[in-house]
Amino acid sequence: MVSRRDILSAGAAGAAASLVSTSAWSATTNQSLPETPLKRTSKTGSPITPTSGPDYNPVVTLNGWTLPHRIKNGVKEFHLVAEPVERELADGMTAYLWGYNGQSTGPTIEAVEGDRVRIFVTNKLPEHTTIHWHGLILPSGMDGVGGLSHPGIPPGKTFAYEFDLTKSGTFMYHPHADEMVQMAMGMMGMFIVHPKDPNFMRVDRDFVFLTNAYDIDPGTYVPRIMTMTDFNLWTWNSRIFPDIDPLVISRNDRARVRVGNLTMTNHPIHMHGYDFEVTCTDGGWVPPEARWPEVSIDIPVGGMRAFEFDAVHLGDWAIHCHKSHHTMNAMGHDVQTYIGADKSGVTKKIRQLQPEYMPMSTAGMADMGVMEMELPDNTIPMMTGWGKHGPIEMGGMFSVVKVREGIQSGDYSDPGWYENPPGTEAAEWTGDLPEAPIMNNAQTHITKLENGNKKS
Ligand SMILES: [Cu+2]
């Protein structure tokens, strides 16, 4: 007898071969339901190219996957299972979350404008749940607000949601029952509706991810659900740097990045090397005449922004939240600032008790990026990651857009680090320096006085 737990944990080994499997238990216990696809790993799953029906270019869910469907009498059927999951936030750190079909975040649902969808939701949680389809236009009774639209789905039961997809765009799904707890535990996913006309807003690479946040004490596994603002893990699709997969793009591809925000604060997502235009919100497509150029786009709470660019600049380009605390992993926020402090006296004293003691952070905190500090189990350093040229000193909401020549369509594998062409990389200067203009406060003051004297 193979338990579901075995299926989940066995996946880590043969990850690349098959990212999606079908769990035996659901097929036998729910004969009339579509099979329950189950994701085993936190690696980015291959997009699912449509084999029947209208053509579309499938999205790539960063460190996530797309939910397979079946078609029954012209209706697209999906099966989501709400359940406790173990999610690897990064190599060396696992969180005990709630999610869908074996993972948090849940799989991306992908369909086409004009489709009728039937989404079965099985509740394997210890309490009731619902799913709200954020941004979709649908009948009131399908809107998933527990108690308002319909009763909550009790543990062990399956509800069916059914509606027509009347518009294309980028939407989200999440519980609207004990919402604070269930979202803090990682329950959320994306819902992509492709345009009926495959040439409308067509791109070559279409990335999608959700921003989410957890408060998990170092050495523990379960998020603190009562935290309102002071989260210590800022994630994309329940994944943190250095283990968020890169966004791999072939030069001259038209690329789109869709970012949803189901945290409790905004995230200004900044991408280096390019300017771009916001082409879609969770309300719909932005007409060309209403767009303006950006290099950072604030993703509001409970909102989605998709931006597009032509990938003409080769390189490794950082993409990250511009709130600098959101590109850090777990850390205490009540640590004193020691910049400029003289710790030599106290160091001498402490070393009498603990000879290997090292004073830290008197010149900044970059020493944290290279230190091999002993951490509690199941904890990732505050700032970490190693690039071609040294420590990257980041964490949390950070990844790299990798634009390369001649990447095959459909290939999202990491091409490694970019080799800067000769003469295009900043390096130490050993020649003569121009005289540096100095304007310190005293001089400013003198200049002001002189100018004042001249006037009188
Ligand atoms: Cu942020």
Boltz pocket constraint, residues with backbone or C-beta under 6 A from the ligand:
constraints:
  - pocket:
      binder: B
      contacts: [[A, 234], [A, 266], [A, 267], [A, 268], [A, 321], [A, 322], [A, 323], [A, 326], [A, 397]]
      max_distance: 6.0
